[in-house]
Amino acid sequence: MNRRRRDVHLHVMVTADELAQIRERMDEAGIQNAGAYMRKMALNGYILHIDLAPVRELVSLQRRCSNNLNQVAIHANTYGVYPDEIAGLQRDYGELWGRVSAVLEQLAAIVEK
């Protein structure tokens, strides 16, 4: 019994130059699976590749800020709060919101195109 979701084989012949162009476009799109690339292009005609590095950096900053906040909360409940700790948190959150604003501006520019 065949349990494959895609059970129809499609075979396409290309020249060496066409294959090189296809591989180049796959690299540009960040796709390594040729079958997935061909299906996407055949069905939709385009592939949108979004670089999420800035978002990953924001997530990392958010984790650090959350960790710092938890540490300050534990310290505040145990010993009280020091002004230096509050200033550090304010600085970290200021940096985080500055980067969030920059990423949102970049996304807005993409949507306007």
C-alpha positions as CSV (number, residue, x, y, z in Angstrom):
1,M,0.0,0.0,0.0
2,N,1.4,3.4,-1.0
3,R,1.3,5.8,1.8
4,R,2.8,8.7,0.0
5,R,0.9,12.0,0.0
6,R,2.2,12.8,-3.5
7,D,2.0,9.6,-5.5
8,V,2.3,10.9,-9.0
9,H,5.8,11.2,-10.4
10,L,6.6,14.2,-12.7
11,H,9.7,14.2,-14.7
12,V,11.1,17.3,-16.4
13,M,14.1,17.5,-18.8
14,V,16.3,20.6,-18.7
15,T,19.7,21.6,-20.1
16,A,22.8,22.0,-18.0
17,D,22.4,25.8,-18.2
18,E,18.7,25.7,-17.2
19,L,19.7,23.4,-14.2
20,A,22.4,25.9,-13.2
21,Q,19.8,28.7,-13.3
22,I,17.3,26.7,-11.3
23,R,19.9,25.9,-8.6
24,E,20.9,29.5,-8.5
25,R,17.3,30.6,-7.9
26,M,16.9,27.9,-5.3
27,D,19.9,29.2,-3.5
28,E,18.5,32.8,-3.7
29,A,15.2,31.5,-2.2
30,G,17.0,29.6,0.5
31,I,15.4,26.3,-0.6
32,Q,17.5,23.1,-0.8
33,N,14.8,20.6,-1.8
34,A,14.4,20.7,-5.6
35,G,11.0,19.0,-5.4
36,A,9.6,21.6,-3.0
37,Y,11.0,24.4,-5.2
38,M,9.5,23.0,-8.4
39,R,6.1,22.4,-6.8
40,K,6.0,25.9,-5.4
41,M,7.0,27.5,-8.6
42,A,4.6,25.4,-10.7
43,L,1.6,26.0,-8.4
44,N,2.2,29.6,-7.4
45,G,4.7,31.0,-9.9
46,Y,6.8,32.7,-7.2
47,I,8.6,32.1,-4.0
48,L,8.9,34.8,-1.3
49,H,12.0,34.4,0.8
50,I,12.1,36.6,3.9
51,D,15.3,37.1,5.9
52,L,14.2,36.7,9.5
53,A,17.6,37.4,11.0
54,P,16.4,40.8,12.5
55,V,13.4,39.0,14.1
56,R,15.6,36.3,15.6
57,E,17.8,39.0,17.1
58,L,14.7,40.7,18.6
59,V,13.6,37.4,20.1
60,S,17.1,37.0,21.6
61,L,16.9,40.5,23.0
62,Q,13.4,39.8,24.4
63,R,14.7,36.7,26.1
64,R,17.5,38.6,27.7
65,C,15.2,41.4,28.9
66,S,12.8,38.8,30.3
67,N,15.6,37.0,32.1
68,N,16.9,40.3,33.5
69,L,13.5,41.3,34.7
70,N,13.0,37.9,36.5
71,Q,16.4,38.3,38.2
72,V,15.6,41.8,39.3
73,A,12.2,40.7,40.6
74,I,13.8,37.9,42.6
75,H,16.4,40.3,43.9
76,A,13.8,42.9,44.7
77,N,11.7,40.5,46.7
78,T,14.8,39.3,48.6
79,Y,16.9,42.4,49.2
80,G,15.2,45.4,47.6
81,V,15.8,47.2,44.3
82,Y,19.0,49.0,43.3
83,P,18.9,52.0,41.0
84,D,21.7,50.5,38.8
85,E,19.5,47.5,38.1
86,I,16.5,49.7,37.1
87,A,18.8,51.7,34.8
88,G,20.1,48.6,33.2
89,L,16.6,47.3,32.5
90,Q,15.5,50.7,31.1
91,R,18.6,50.6,28.7
92,D,17.8,47.1,27.6
93,Y,14.2,47.8,26.9
94,G,15.1,51.0,25.1
95,E,17.4,49.1,22.8
96,L,14.7,46.4,22.3
97,W,12.0,48.9,21.3
98,G,14.5,50.8,19.0
99,R,15.1,47.6,17.1
100,V,11.5,46.6,17.1
101,S,10.7,50.0,15.5
102,A,13.4,49.5,12.9
103,V,12.1,46.1,11.9
104,L,8.5,47.3,11.7
105,E,9.6,50.2,9.4
106,Q,11.4,47.7,7.2
107,L,8.3,45.5,7.0
108,A,6.1,48.5,6.3
109,A,8.4,49.5,3.4
110,I,8.1,45.9,2.0
111,V,4.3,46.0,2.2
112,E,4.1,49.4,0.4
113,K,6.0,48.1,-2.6
